[in-house]
Amino acid sequence: MGFYQSKPWINLLNVLKNERVNSAGEIICEYCGKPITKKYDCIGHHKIPLTESNINNAEISLNPDNIALVHHVCHNH
């Protein structure tokens, strides 16, 4: 999907990564609860999956409450 290369998605993901840090400056995986130590390992997961019918609905695709930050491996579970 071209959505994941779009500026709005990249910008939102960067904001979430900056906002969702603990007191030690770590992003905690919302799936396993362990720190995400490598930048490339942090994936923005849509809790409500994106489909062709909702991808253009910003209330779903760009809603911070619908995005979990998880490890790449955890995302594949």
Residue frames as a rotation matrix with the C-alpha (Angstrom) as fourth column:
MET 1
0.574 0.819 0.000 0.00
0.819 -0.574 0.000 0.00
0.000 0.000 -1.000 0.00
GLY 2
-0.151 -0.596 0.789 1.25
0.542 -0.717 -0.438 3.46
0.827 0.362 0.431 -0.82
PHE 3
0.777 0.547 0.312 -0.34
0.025 -0.523 0.852 4.67
0.629 -0.654 -0.420 2.41
TYR 4
0.819 -0.450 -0.356 2.62
0.511 0.290 0.809 3.51
-0.261 -0.845 0.468 4.49
GLN 5
-0.305 -0.914 0.268 4.98
0.952 -0.281 0.124 5.69
-0.038 0.293 0.955 2.45
SER 6
0.349 0.533 0.770 2.71
0.576 -0.771 0.273 8.76
0.739 0.349 -0.576 2.67
LYS 7
-0.579 -0.588 0.564 3.80
0.014 -0.699 -0.715 11.90
0.815 -0.406 0.413 4.52
PRO 8
0.183 0.687 0.703 0.74
-0.778 -0.336 0.531 11.92
0.601 -0.645 0.473 6.83
TRP 9
0.903 0.135 -0.407 1.48
0.070 0.890 0.451 8.34
0.423 -0.436 0.794 8.00
ILE 10
0.039 -0.977 -0.209 5.23
0.691 0.178 -0.701 8.91
0.722 -0.117 0.682 8.41
ASN 11
-0.453 -0.164 0.876 4.60
-0.307 -0.894 -0.326 12.16
0.837 -0.417 0.355 10.30
LEU 12
0.560 0.735 0.383 2.03
-0.661 0.117 0.741 10.52
0.500 -0.668 0.551 12.60
LEU 13
0.753 -0.319 -0.576 4.33
0.425 0.904 0.055 7.59
0.503 -0.286 0.816 13.32
ASN 14
-0.330 -0.923 0.198 7.18
0.457 -0.340 -0.822 9.96
0.826 -0.181 0.534 14.20
VAL 15
-0.179 0.361 0.915 4.92
-0.678 -0.720 0.151 11.93
0.713 -0.593 0.373 16.56
LEU 16
0.826 0.562 -0.055 3.71
-0.370 0.613 0.698 8.74
0.426 -0.556 0.714 18.26
LYS 17
0.400 -0.764 -0.507 7.26
0.642 0.628 -0.440 7.45
0.654 -0.150 0.742 18.66
ASN 18
-0.565 -0.618 0.546 8.25
0.091 -0.705 -0.704 10.73
0.820 -0.348 0.455 20.34
GLU 19
-0.034 0.671 0.741 5.16
-0.801 -0.462 0.382 10.85
0.598 -0.580 0.553 22.56
ARG 20
0.854 0.513 -0.088 5.05
-0.396 0.750 0.530 7.22
0.338 -0.418 0.843 23.67
VAL 21
-0.135 -0.933 -0.334 8.29
-0.009 0.338 -0.941 6.94
0.991 -0.124 -0.055 25.56
ASN 22
0.673 0.307 -0.673 8.65
0.622 0.259 0.739 5.93
0.401 -0.916 -0.017 29.18
SER 23
0.959 -0.273 -0.074 10.70
-0.164 -0.749 0.642 7.79
-0.231 -0.603 -0.764 31.81
ALA 24
0.152 -0.944 0.292 13.84
0.224 0.320 0.920 6.03
-0.963 -0.075 0.261 30.53
GLY 25
-0.135 -0.163 -0.977 13.19
-0.763 -0.612 0.208 7.30
-0.632 0.774 -0.042 26.99
GLU 26
-0.946 -0.208 0.248 12.17
-0.049 0.850 0.525 3.87
-0.320 0.485 -0.814 25.69
ILE 27
-0.151 0.902 -0.404 9.22
-0.949 -0.018 0.316 2.93
0.278 0.431 0.859 23.49
ILE 28
-0.640 0.015 0.768 7.53
-0.417 0.833 -0.363 -0.12
-0.645 -0.553 -0.527 25.01
CYS 29
-0.886 0.317 -0.338 6.02
-0.162 0.473 0.866 -2.70
0.434 0.822 -0.368 22.66
GLU 30
-0.326 0.862 0.390 2.25
-0.943 -0.265 -0.202 -2.73
-0.071 -0.433 0.899 23.19
TYR 31
0.452 0.436 -0.778 2.20
-0.535 0.831 0.154 -6.46
0.713 0.347 0.609 22.38
CYS 32
0.286 -0.436 -0.853 4.98
0.478 0.836 -0.268 -8.00
0.830 -0.332 0.448 24.50
GLY 33
0.979 0.184 -0.082 5.73
0.166 -0.507 0.846 -5.17
0.114 -0.842 -0.527 26.92
LYS 34
0.259 -0.957 -0.130 9.48
0.813 0.144 0.564 -5.11
-0.521 -0.252 0.816 26.23
PRO 35
0.205 -0.246 -0.947 11.45
-0.206 -0.957 0.204 -2.05
-0.957 0.153 -0.247 25.06
ILE 36
0.849 -0.033 0.527 11.83
0.522 0.195 -0.830 -1.48
-0.075 0.980 0.183 21.33
THR 37
0.351 -0.820 -0.452 15.54
0.327 -0.345 0.880 -0.72
-0.877 -0.457 0.147 21.13
LYS 38
-0.729 -0.612 0.307 16.09
0.477 -0.134 0.869 -0.37
-0.490 0.780 0.389 17.39
LYS 39
-0.471 0.548 -0.692 14.29
-0.517 -0.807 -0.287 2.31
-0.715 0.222 0.663 15.37
TYR 40
-0.607 0.197 -0.770 13.72
-0.730 0.245 0.638 0.03
0.315 0.949 -0.005 12.40
ASP 41
-0.892 0.219 -0.395 12.09
0.306 0.936 -0.173 -2.52
0.332 -0.276 -0.902 14.71
CYS 42
-0.661 0.670 -0.338 9.20
0.100 -0.367 -0.925 -0.20
-0.744 -0.645 0.176 15.70
ILE 43
-0.833 0.462 0.305 6.06
0.416 0.158 0.895 -0.82
0.366 0.873 -0.324 13.65
GLY 44
-0.702 0.711 0.046 2.82
-0.638 -0.599 -0.484 1.17
-0.317 -0.369 0.874 13.76
HIS 45
-0.915 0.404 0.013 0.05
0.390 0.875 0.286 -1.45
0.104 0.267 -0.958 13.91
HIS 46
-0.543 0.817 0.193 -3.55
-0.684 -0.564 0.463 -0.55
0.487 0.120 0.865 13.12
LYS 47
-0.803 0.321 0.502 -5.84
-0.266 0.561 -0.784 -2.10
-0.533 -0.763 -0.365 15.75
ILE 48
0.491 0.859 0.148 -8.70
-0.050 0.198 -0.979 -1.82
-0.870 0.473 0.140 13.26
PRO 49
-0.310 -0.719 0.622 -7.05
0.593 0.365 0.718 -3.23
-0.743 0.592 0.313 10.13
LEU 50
-0.333 0.127 -0.934 -6.90
-0.582 -0.808 0.098 -1.03
-0.742 0.576 0.342 7.07
THR 51
-0.100 0.374 0.922 -8.99
0.683 0.699 -0.210 -2.09
-0.723 0.609 -0.326 4.09
GLU 52
-0.755 -0.127 0.644 -9.70
0.623 -0.448 0.642 -0.56
0.206 0.885 0.417 0.72
SER 53
0.160 0.934 0.320 -12.97
0.655 -0.343 0.673 0.77
0.739 0.102 -0.666 2.12
ASN 54
0.883 0.248 -0.399 -11.47
0.469 -0.493 0.732 2.52
-0.016 -0.834 -0.552 5.19
ILE 55
-0.011 -0.999 -0.033 -7.93
0.994 -0.014 0.105 3.50
-0.105 -0.031 0.994 4.21
ASN 56
-0.508 -0.149 0.848 -9.05
0.456 -0.882 0.119 7.00
0.731 0.447 0.516 3.21
ASN 57
0.682 0.721 0.123 -10.95
0.189 -0.337 0.922 7.48
0.706 -0.606 -0.366 6.48
ALA 58
-0.232 -0.865 0.445 -8.53
-0.256 -0.387 -0.886 9.43
0.938 -0.319 -0.132 8.70
GLU 59
0.308 0.420 0.854 -10.58
-0.931 -0.050 0.361 8.47
0.194 -0.906 0.375 11.78
ILE 60
0.974 -0.027 0.226 -9.26
-0.022 0.977 0.213 4.95
-0.226 -0.213 0.951 11.22
SER 61
0.660 -0.735 0.156 -6.05
0.582 0.369 -0.725 5.24
0.475 0.569 0.671 9.21
LEU 62
-0.278 -0.796 0.538 -4.55
0.226 -0.598 -0.769 8.25
0.934 -0.092 0.347 11.04
ASN 63
0.672 0.568 0.475 -6.23
-0.380 -0.286 0.880 7.96
0.635 -0.772 0.024 14.45
PRO 64
-0.345 -0.899 0.269 -3.54
-0.717 0.068 -0.694 7.71
0.606 -0.433 -0.668 17.17
ASP 65
-0.076 0.397 0.915 -5.94
-0.887 0.392 -0.244 5.66
-0.455 -0.830 0.322 19.31
ASN 66
0.904 0.428 -0.004 -6.02
-0.366 0.767 -0.526 3.05
-0.222 0.477 0.850 16.53
ILE 67
0.471 -0.819 -0.326 -2.22
-0.337 0.174 -0.925 2.73
0.815 0.546 -0.194 16.34
ALA 68
0.937 -0.306 0.170 -0.15
-0.038 0.395 0.918 0.43
-0.348 -0.866 0.358 18.55
LEU 69
0.332 -0.906 -0.263 3.63
-0.883 -0.201 -0.424 0.62
0.331 0.373 -0.866 18.49
VAL 70
0.856 0.021 0.517 5.04
-0.230 0.911 0.343 -2.91
-0.463 -0.412 0.784 18.40
HIS 71
-0.290 -0.945 0.153 8.18
-0.382 0.261 0.887 -4.83
-0.877 0.199 -0.437 17.53
HIS 72
-0.284 0.103 -0.953 8.36
-0.952 0.091 0.293 -6.04
0.117 0.990 0.072 13.94
VAL 73
-0.902 -0.098 -0.420 8.31
-0.085 0.995 -0.051 -9.66
0.423 -0.010 -0.906 15.17
CYS 74
-0.730 0.678 -0.085 5.32
0.213 0.108 -0.971 -8.97
-0.649 -0.727 -0.223 17.45
HIS 75
-0.244 0.633 -0.735 3.48
-0.791 -0.569 -0.227 -7.38
-0.562 0.525 0.639 14.53
ASN 76
-0.505 -0.036 -0.862 3.82
-0.718 0.573 0.396 -10.63
0.479 0.819 -0.315 12.60
HIS 77
-0.972 0.229 0.052 2.09
0.147 0.766 -0.626 -12.59
-0.183 -0.600 -0.778 15.41
